[in-house]
Amino acid sequence: MQNTPEIQFTPWEKRTLSFGRGIDELPVLLERMLGTAARLMDLAAHEPIERLSLRRQGSWSVLEHIGHLIHLQDRMDERVDDYAAQRSCLCRIDLSDQERILSGFTSRALGDVLEEFRLKRVYFVERIQGLDPGAMRHQALHPCRPDRMSVSDMVLYLAEHDDHHMVLMRKLLQGNAILSGR
């Protein structure tokens, strides 16, 4: 893919998403979630490990971005539990230990990191697919946003988050750091 002209990149915390997705959109969203593993492989598989470990202007390295996706994926099991129990509010996700955890990803083999992500994502998708119809239709308040989210909304949110990090990783590999890149 050629370098694209620099365009304004909205930081993740300033992104707005429209919620209210129906259960009928869930199969497509889950397929998109499963596709992230293949896109990560395509992006990183032929890159030297030095490039994948390189930080630019204080941004995370590609391996750290993938580590962030894994770390977040680990925390999503609690959210699936929230929907299964039809709780009124989703749990908070604590990423306070993230910097320590991410630093360990730069010393791991790329294949191991990619396979860990793939396996955790497959497990997540299978858990979502195993929810009963009432849980799939249930809406719960997001703890950090004034939004009620369905399972489909949560999956959309994660898919958009994946895409956000894919853009950041691609820009890093192209030699362009985006200053608000986390």
Rosetta blueprint (number, residue, H / E / L):
1 M L
2 Q L
3 N L
4 T L
5 P L
6 E L
7 I L
8 Q L
9 F L
10 T L
11 P L
12 W H
13 E H
14 K H
15 R L
16 T L
17 L L
18 S L
19 F L
20 G L
21 R L
22 G L
23 I H
24 D H
25 E H
26 L H
27 P H
28 V H
29 L H
30 L H
31 E H
32 R H
33 M H
34 L H
35 G H
36 T H
37 A H
38 A H
39 R H
40 L H
41 M H
42 D H
43 L H
44 A H
45 A L
46 H L
47 E L
48 P L
49 I H
50 E H
51 R H
52 L H
53 S H
54 L L
55 R L
56 R L
57 Q L
58 G L
59 S L
60 W L
61 S L
62 V H
63 L H
64 E H
65 H H
66 I H
67 G H
68 H H
69 L H
70 I H
71 H H
72 L H
73 Q H
74 D H
75 R H
76 M H
77 D H
78 E H
79 R H
80 V H
81 D H
82 D H
83 Y H
84 A H
85 A L
86 Q L
87 R L
88 S L
89 C E
90 L L
91 C L
92 R L
93 I L
94 D L
95 L L
96 S L
97 D L
98 Q H
99 E H
100 R H
101 I H
102 L H
103 S H
104 G H
105 F H
106 T H
107 S H
108 R L
109 A L
110 L H
111 G H
112 D H
113 V H
114 L H
115 E H
116 E H
117 F H
118 R H
119 L H
120 K H
121 R H
122 V H
123 Y H
124 F H
125 V H
126 E H
127 R H
128 I H
129 Q H
130 G L
131 L L
132 D L
133 P H
134 G H
135 A H
136 M H
137 R H
138 H L
139 Q E
140 A E
141 L E
142 H L
143 P L
144 C L
145 R L
146 P L
147 D L
148 R E
149 M E
150 S E
151 V H
152 S H
153 D H
154 M H
155 V H
156 L H
157 Y H
158 L H
159 A H
160 E H
161 H H
162 D H
163 D H
164 H H
165 H H
166 M H
167 V H
168 L H
169 M H
170 R H
171 K H
172 L H
173 L H
174 Q L
175 G L
176 N L
177 A L
178 I L
179 L L
180 S L
181 G L
182 R L
